[in-house]
Amino acid sequence: MFKIHIKIAFRNLWKHRVFSFINISGLAIGLAAGFLMLLYVGFELSYDHFHSKSDTIYRVVANIKMPTGTMETDKPAIAVPPHLQKEFSEVLDAVRVMDISLDIRNSKIKLKENNAIAVDSTFFKMFDFEILQGDKNTVLKEPYSIVLSETAAKKYFGDQPAIGQTLKIKNEDIHDLNFTVTGLMKDFPKNSHIQADIIISMTTYTQGVLTDFDQYWGTYDPSAYLLLNPNADPVALASKFPDFLERNIGDDMRENKSYVSLFLEPLNEVYLYSSRGSEISGDINSIYIFSILAIFILLIASINFINLTTARSVERAKEVGVRKVIGAEKRQLTFQFIGESIIISLLSFILSIVLIAIFLPLFNTLSGKIVSPSIFSNFTHIGILFIIAIAIGSIAGTYPAFVLSSFKPVKVLKGSFSTGTKGILLRKGLVIMQFTISIALIIGTIIIYTQMDYMRDQELGFDKEQIVVLETNISPAQKKLQDNLNTLSGVISTSLGSSVPGGGNNIAYSLIKNKNGEEQVINIAAYFTDYNFIPQFGLKVIAGRSFSRDFGTDSTEAMVLNEAAVKVLGYSSPEEALGAKFSQWGKEGQVIGVIKDFHFKSLEESIKPLTMTIAPDRTDVLSVKISTHNIKETLSSIEQKWEAILPDDSFGFYFLDEAFDKQYRTHERFGNLFISFTILAILISCLGLLGLVAYSTLQRKKEIGVRKVLGASVVKIVKLLSKEFINLVGVAFIVASPVAWFIMNYWLEDFAYRISIQWWMFALAGLSALFIAFIAVCFHATKASLANPIKSLRTE
Amino acid sequence: MLLQLKNVSKWVQSGGQNVFLLKDINFWVNEGDFISIMGPSGSGKSTLLNIIGMLDHFNEGTYTFLEESVHSLKEKHRANLYKQYIGFVFQAYHLIDELTVKENLEMPLLYKKQGSSERKALVADMLDRFNIVGKKDLFPSQLSGGQQQLVGVARALIASPKLILADEPTGNLNSKQGDEIMGIFKELNKEGVTIIQVTHSEKNAAYGSRVLNLLDGCIEC
């Protein structure tokens, strides 16, 4: 019996090849797409969970409340972690992780490494990053120890053993010192929010170059992680933090009018939930959106499946009748039909594996991460996909199976059979649902695309074109380099600064006189520059003047504010702020000019207050504006100059515009993924609609025949057939619009600078859906109406 | 007596009125009978046949089949009853298109849950008996109408029913093919199978031992 059912299933599939193809490929595309999305979601959710102690590790973050507002940082002060460990017994361990940039060289190569961290010695005990060579308890104990990842070791030592070798390292604190390689580690897993190729011991700072490092209460630098006693209550611990801070820095806080509070974030939530900016961070909202998208796609595919199968039931009716007459029971028929849909879903499962195998690399590129190296690398994944496929097969097959198996043989064998209005209603309902989803996705796509476009076209307030950025170290030589570069023919101008727009900035503790004449304490973003910075980046001075060499005091006593800073200080016009006294990082003077606001951070953030001062001793970023001619040549002559003047430093550069756009990469990826999967969803819907229309016209063949005999024109018949489906799209549009509006509005709230949702976006989505549906319907309707009526009327 | 209908009526509601399809039918069949039901289109022949075959319900009256009162049986029992005792032959053959001749013949046995070797033997028997061994792996669409009906009859017969119900079995066939099928019925009847057929043709009706004339849902009214 089982064998014969399988036989029938396959013969049926073959007999209706086109529909089988639509059915199987629709479901397979849905499965593959939905599953890729789920893989992505699963990968994002897996961040940092591979640490065996991840449940008891917390990240310490800080809020600093100042008169001007509250600053939220993802890092506490340097002194906080060791003191927490000392003062609270529930803190078993505290590890600081400090992002650093290093110039590393050995006899063979020299490189600038940005993917480096300095960590406390118990780093490898707290986290489960794998050490391949060396003792995880001692590798980072001594100052000037360095642990390399396999990738980094290969880079510096090739196939030679790295352990015991030395590397010469320098940065702003470490001046050309020899480090010994004490350990070799596996490359960090991609689903870790801590990433590094090179790790140096924190003791290098605490016992080496900056011996009072552990007492720095005012510098918010390394990220801090606490390992708590499994029985300890993090909430109870956090409630003791105010007293802890009061004990240690209470007087300082009052004096500076900046009040610190500390919080704990569970390690498992750092990546997805923390809103405190860090470079490697996910977004729980996009996880929600992608999960919904995955479910939508699976839903659309399942609806197709149900629709096509029930629609085809008309054709199977005779078979059901015959079977019942020759002795089949309802139960047996139900199982037969459920079995058939499971077979279809199995075929789809196989096809979807093929599709995933083919498209996974593309998907990895699109999502910017290796969510899975290959579908065959993880059999659990295949198992899950199998279960999803079978579940869809049996759930989607159940309804048609019950409909089919309850046919009355007398009716179906007589030929006076038609599916009840109930079945038609259900199918219509499902089509509406499909189109609702599709239209909502189209609206989403339009809004996301418009927002991305808006961000790309946004006036940033500074020039980012043709600017090459070199990261130097603070030394007299860099000035020499700058002077040398200025002589090159391809170089238009150069400027030294502590930052470039989009590249981070210092936060400086400052006192500036506000509108009321008080010295206002403010931790403010600070750019330290030279005289050429403002003209080089095309920043507009709207009050006062720019820095000038003509005023000898500018190098020591002048400050330029942006508009946002003027506002924070309470001045009603930029002019009012001129002459305001300030003191900042050991410098005192007055405000000499105000510049127009420019986006020195990503467009996601609103523009913050900013100060600029001349400070040659703090500038380590050399930006070079070059002409558009012979860029390659200019770059190579810049490198030559570098090699001649800074032979010990490794040469590296980037283009400012590219680096700035990088900030949007996450959003761009999100947008690209969303758009690709929306297209898939629409494609699957269309497949289903095509199949459905084909059957609906098949069912109305006789009606069409009669109408034609009575003189209806082709156009009239196409109209008649399309009207029904067009109405469904209309209903779907009405349902989809408010839902899409609500969700997309929520998404847009992440952006400080965003588009407003407009009516044409909905109209465009509705019209596209209508157009797509119309084409699908027209195709079959035209075919049906062109057919010779004699054929359709002869059947009985 | 094989079966008996007493005062059986069936009606449908149409426009608020009861329209009788069958009215007060009294009718019995003995084992070994060969009955032809005749009458013009719409006289209720097929309805009567379906009621006898337990595929259709009636509104009034009693129906006894082998001492069982069909009208009071549960659906499942009724299905078991006809599965065991009744074979159907249709005007449009109603073979399953996706199955070969052999598989079509095997189907009723599968539903009766017979063993594999027994099924094979019975199917081989039937193929032999109807001279269609050569066609056993063909699909219905590859056969002529007469051959399809031959398979139809063979399928009705394979579960060795007591009663064969045939609804215009020759309606779609040419006269030569029709004669062949009727010849087979005659022979089966001789072997003791009870047959009830619906037919339009006097010639075919003549094969039977008794003719039942139906007009507007009544017998000879």
Interface residues (C-beta under 8 A of the other chain):
Chain A: M1 I4 K7 I8 R11 N12 K15 K318 E319 G321 V322 R323 K324 V325 I326 G327 A328 E329 Q332 K408 P409 V410 L413 K414
Chain B: S46 N50 G53 L55 D56 K76 A79 Y82 K83 F88 F90 A92 H94 L95 I96 D97 E98 L99 E103 E106 M107 P108 L110 Y111 K112 R155 A159
